Amino acid sequence: MKGPWRDWREWREWTPNPRPADDTSAFQEHRNRLQLRIVLLITRFTPRCPEVVRLLSLGMDKPLALSTRLKLRIHYLMCSFCERYAKQLKYMRTTAHEFPDKIGEVSDAKLPADIRKRMKDALKSDL
């Protein structure tokens, strides 16, 4: 077994981060023996979290292979943090693509000169 654990009991007690309340991963921290064996099997065939981050970034630039996408999905079964990170990346990408369409909605209004002067004076007095 990879990692600092000598046997499955140490793995079971190890908690890298507290789980969020809305954790949707299939295998929680308090696992029975069967769940633990499944998790250990999954960790042998799926990438670790740092590799998942790299793959998700790579997936933004080019399509990932089907086998890689399947490994990521399986990894999400035991790691809600990586799944959440993937959703955040997808949201940021969608929002960034929508931004050029919304530039026209920005107002051309400028601050009146007297208000700008008051703001400058206030900033100078704080220094």
C-alpha positions as CSV (number, residue, x, y, z in Angstrom):
1,M,0.0,0.0,0.0
2,K,1.3,3.4,-0.9
3,G,1.5,6.1,1.8
4,P,2.6,6.4,5.4
5,W,0.2,3.7,6.6
6,R,1.4,0.3,7.7
7,D,-2.0,-1.3,7.6
8,W,-5.6,-0.6,6.9
9,R,-6.3,0.5,10.5
10,E,-4.0,3.5,10.2
11,W,-5.6,4.4,6.9
12,R,-9.1,4.3,8.5
13,E,-8.1,6.7,11.3
14,W,-6.3,9.2,9.0
15,T,-8.4,12.2,8.1
16,P,-6.7,14.7,5.7
17,N,-9.4,17.4,5.9
18,P,-12.8,17.5,7.6
19,R,-15.6,16.7,5.3
20,P,-18.0,19.5,4.3
21,A,-21.6,19.1,5.5
22,D,-22.9,18.6,1.9
23,D,-20.3,15.9,1.1
24,T,-21.7,13.8,-1.7
25,S,-18.8,11.3,-2.0
26,A,-19.9,7.7,-1.8
27,F,-17.3,6.6,0.7
28,Q,-17.2,8.6,4.0
29,E,-14.4,8.8,6.5
30,H,-15.9,6.1,8.8
31,R,-15.7,3.1,6.6
32,N,-16.4,-0.5,7.1
33,R,-13.9,-3.1,5.9
34,L,-15.5,-3.6,2.5
35,Q,-15.7,0.2,1.8
36,L,-12.1,0.5,2.8
37,R,-11.0,-2.2,0.4
38,I,-13.0,-0.5,-2.4
39,V,-11.3,2.8,-1.6
40,L,-7.8,1.2,-1.6
41,L,-8.6,-0.4,-4.9
42,I,-9.8,2.9,-6.4
43,T,-6.7,4.7,-5.2
44,R,-4.5,2.2,-7.2
45,F,-6.3,2.9,-10.5
46,T,-7.2,6.6,-10.2
47,P,-5.0,9.7,-10.0
48,R,-4.2,11.3,-6.7
49,C,-5.6,14.8,-5.9
50,P,-2.7,16.8,-7.2
51,E,-2.8,14.9,-10.4
52,V,-6.6,15.5,-10.7
53,V,-5.9,19.2,-10.4
54,R,-3.4,19.0,-13.2
55,L,-5.8,16.9,-15.4
56,L,-8.7,19.3,-14.8
57,S,-6.5,22.2,-15.9
58,L,-5.3,20.2,-18.9
59,G,-8.9,19.4,-19.7
60,M,-9.7,23.1,-20.1
61,D,-7.2,23.3,-23.0
62,K,-8.0,20.1,-24.8
63,P,-10.4,17.2,-24.5
64,L,-9.4,14.4,-22.2
65,A,-9.4,10.8,-23.2
66,L,-12.4,8.7,-22.2
67,S,-10.3,6.6,-19.9
68,T,-9.0,9.7,-18.1
69,R,-12.5,11.1,-17.7
70,L,-13.7,7.8,-16.3
71,K,-10.8,7.8,-13.8
72,L,-11.8,11.3,-12.7
73,R,-15.4,10.3,-12.2
74,I,-14.3,7.3,-10.1
75,H,-12.0,9.6,-8.1
76,Y,-15.0,11.8,-7.4
77,L,-16.7,8.9,-5.6
78,M,-14.2,9.2,-2.8
79,C,-13.2,12.8,-3.0
80,S,-15.8,15.5,-2.8
81,F,-13.0,18.2,-2.7
82,C,-11.8,17.4,-6.3
83,E,-15.4,17.2,-7.5
84,R,-16.1,20.6,-6.0
85,Y,-12.9,22.0,-7.6
86,A,-14.0,20.7,-11.0
87,K,-17.4,22.4,-10.6
88,Q,-15.7,25.7,-9.6
89,L,-13.4,25.5,-12.7
90,K,-16.4,24.9,-14.9
91,Y,-18.3,27.8,-13.4
92,M,-15.3,30.2,-13.8
93,R,-14.8,29.1,-17.5
94,T,-18.5,29.6,-18.3
95,T,-18.6,33.0,-16.6
96,A,-15.4,34.1,-18.3
97,H,-16.8,33.1,-21.7
98,E,-20.0,35.2,-21.0
99,F,-18.0,38.3,-19.9
100,P,-17.3,39.7,-23.4
101,D,-21.1,39.6,-24.1
102,K,-21.8,41.7,-21.0
103,I,-19.2,44.4,-21.7
104,G,-21.8,46.5,-23.5
105,E,-24.0,46.5,-20.4
106,V,-21.4,48.5,-18.5
107,S,-22.4,52.1,-18.1
108,D,-20.3,54.9,-19.6
109,A,-21.2,57.3,-16.7
110,K,-18.3,59.1,-15.1
111,L,-18.1,60.6,-11.6
112,P,-18.7,64.3,-11.5
113,A,-15.6,66.4,-11.0
114,D,-16.5,67.7,-7.5
115,I,-17.0,64.1,-6.2
116,R,-13.6,63.0,-7.7
117,K,-12.0,66.0,-6.0
118,R,-13.5,65.1,-2.6
119,M,-12.4,61.6,-3.0
120,K,-8.8,62.6,-3.8
121,D,-8.8,65.0,-0.8
122,A,-10.1,62.3,1.5
123,L,-7.4,59.9,0.3
124,K,-4.6,62.5,0.7
125,S,-5.8,63.3,4.2
126,D,-5.6,59.6,5.2
127,L,-1.9,59.5,4.2
